[in-house]
Amino acid sequence: MSIKVLIADDQPIVRTGLTMLLDAQPEIDVIGTAGDGREAVRLARELRPDVGLFDVRMPLMDGIEATRRLAGPDVPDPLPIVVITTFDLDEYVHGALKAGARGFLLKDAGPALLSQAIHAAADGEALIAPTVTVRLLAAFARSTTETARKPIEPLTAREEEVLVPVALGRTNSEIAIDLHISTSTVKAHLASLMRKLGARNRVELAMWAHETGRI
């Protein structure tokens, strides 16, 4: 079954280019495009895509607010959203991730990485551009004034081992190979980590790891 994608970007040429790249990928189908965040929210609620690919800077409503409305903590059925932007340290990206975005890519990402990010978001994972993962999250950790939340239960040694590669942007399969465990075991540890830390997704786990100095 194809992954249905909604693209939101204020530049027509970018929307067209992203649509062509994704439609050329197997099992991905672009079902709509929006030129601003307000239209993106409307189309997302109308078309019910599986994944949203949103630019950060858009008129009428930016990508951060659109992400918050579709994937924020108060949304009962959040839409997996991948943020795509020109700048790897754009200050708005931090807000988008806190608003519930599942991933972050640069606009010069190739078709393979773009496809991986869409598939990861649809599968409940998160993909952040490998070249900026550590720098981006470390910058967030330095800039935030919030105190990192305390886990409701102590983390186990294995959960700590899983948390670090998650914060480095590694996938479940890569973590499983590195730790010599099954992918289902990795998923079980991630579910436990999210429960203990009150995290909604892998991005929030990565942020917590940076906030607490684990990376």
N, C-alpha and C positions, 0 to 999 in steps of 0.2 A: 504494500500500500504506500502511495506517495505521501511525502511530508508536505503539507500545505503551508506556504509561506506568504506573509504579508510584508512588503517592503515600504519603508517610509523615509523619504529624503527630499529636501526642497529643490534639488537640482535635477531637472528632467533627464539630462544625459547620464547622471549617476544611476537614476532609477532604471533607465533603459539598459545600461551596462550590467547592473546587478541582476536584472531580470534575465538577460541573455545568458549570463554565466550560470545562474542557478537552474534555469530551464534546460540547460545542456547537461546537467548532472542527472544520473539515474536516481529515481525514487524521490525527486524534489519537484514540486509544482508551484510556481508563483501564481496565487489566486487573486492578488490585488496589489495596487500600489497607491501610496498617499504622498501628497506634497507638503503636508504639515502635520504636527502632532494631533491636532483636533480631529482631522480627517482620519488619521491612523486609528485613534480610539474608536471612532464611529464604525469604520470598516472592520476592525477587529471584533467588535460586538455583533456586527451584522454577518460577517463571513465565517467567523469562528476558525481562524487558521490554527495550525499546530505550533508555529513558531513565528515571531515577529523579528524583522531585521530593521532596526531603527537608527537613523542618524541622531547625533546629540543635538546639533544646532538646527532648529527648524522654526519657522514663523508661527504665529498664533498660539501654539503650545509647543514647547521644546520636547526633545526626546526624553528628558528626565521626568517631566510631569506625565507624559504619555505612558512611560514605563510604570510610574507609581500608580496610575489609575488602572492599569491592566495587570500589574504583577506585584503591587504593594502588599504590605503585611495584612491589610484589611480586606484584600480581595479573596473571595472564597475559592475561586477556580482560576488561579493566576496563569497568564499566558507566558510561556517561555520566550524571553526576549534577548536577542543578541544586539549589543550596541556596536555600531561601526562608525569610526571617526577618522579624521585626517591626522590628528595629533596624538602621539602616544602618551603624553602627560597632560592632556586637556583636563583642566580642573573640573569640568562638567562630568567626566567619566566617573569620578568618585561618587558623585551624587546619583548617577544612573545605577551604579552597582548597589549602593545603599537602597535605592528604590526598588530593587528586585531583579535587575538584569542578570541573565544567566551567563553572559560572555561578553568579550570585548575584542574587537578586531580593528586593524587599520584598513583604510580603504585601498591600500595597495596589496592587500592579502590576495594570494592567488586562488584559482578555482578550487584546488584541493583543500586548502585550509578553510575556505569559506564553506565548502561542503561539510567538512569535519565539524565545524562550529554548529551548523544547522542540525546535523545528526546528533551531536552531543546534547544540544538543548532539547531536542525532541525526546531523547532518552533519559532526561532528567539530570544530565551531567552539565559541566560548564567548560568552556574552552576560552582561554585568554591568550592573545597572541604571544607565542613563546619568547619572542625577543624583548617583550616588555613586562612579562608577568611579575618577576621579582621587583623590578624597579617601580612599577606602578603601585603594587601593594605596599611596598616599603614607603613610598611617598605618601600613600594614604595613612599609614600607621603614624608617620611623623606629623601629618597635618591635622589629624583628628584630636579633638579635645575630650572625647568621650573616654570613660574608663571601661576597659574590657570586661564583659560580663563574666561572672563566675559560673563554672559548670555546676549543674544541680547534683552531679555525682562526680567523683574523681575519675579522670580518664585512665584507662588501662594502658599498660606498656605497649600493647599491639595497636591500640587506637592512636597513641602518640606516633607510632611508626607510620601509620596510614595517613595521619594528618599532615605530616611534613611534605610528602610528595604531592598531596592534593594542593597544598599551598604553592607548590612549584609548577602547577598546571598540568600535572601528569594525569593520564586517563586511568580508568579502572583496570583496563587490560595491562597497561604498563606497570601499575602498582602491583598487580597480581604476580607478574613475572618477577619483578624486583624482590618481592617478599616471599615468593614461592608458596603462594596461596591461590585459591580459586577466585574468580571474579565475583561469584556469589558471596564469598566470605568478605571481600572488600566492600561490597554493597551493604552487607550486614553491619560492618564496622562504621561505615558512613552514616547509616541510619541511626546508629547508637550515638555517634558524635553529634549529629544534628539535634537529637532529642536532648542530650545533656547540655548542649550549648544554646539551645533555642534558635538554631540557625535554620533558614529556609532552604538553603542550597549550598553548593560547593564554594561559591564565591564568598559567602559569608563565613564559611569555615576557614578559607584562606585569609580573609581579613582578620579573623580572630587570632590565627597563628602569628600573623605579623604584629598585631597589637600586643600580644603577650611575649614577643621576643623569641618565638620558636624558630623563626627564619632570620 
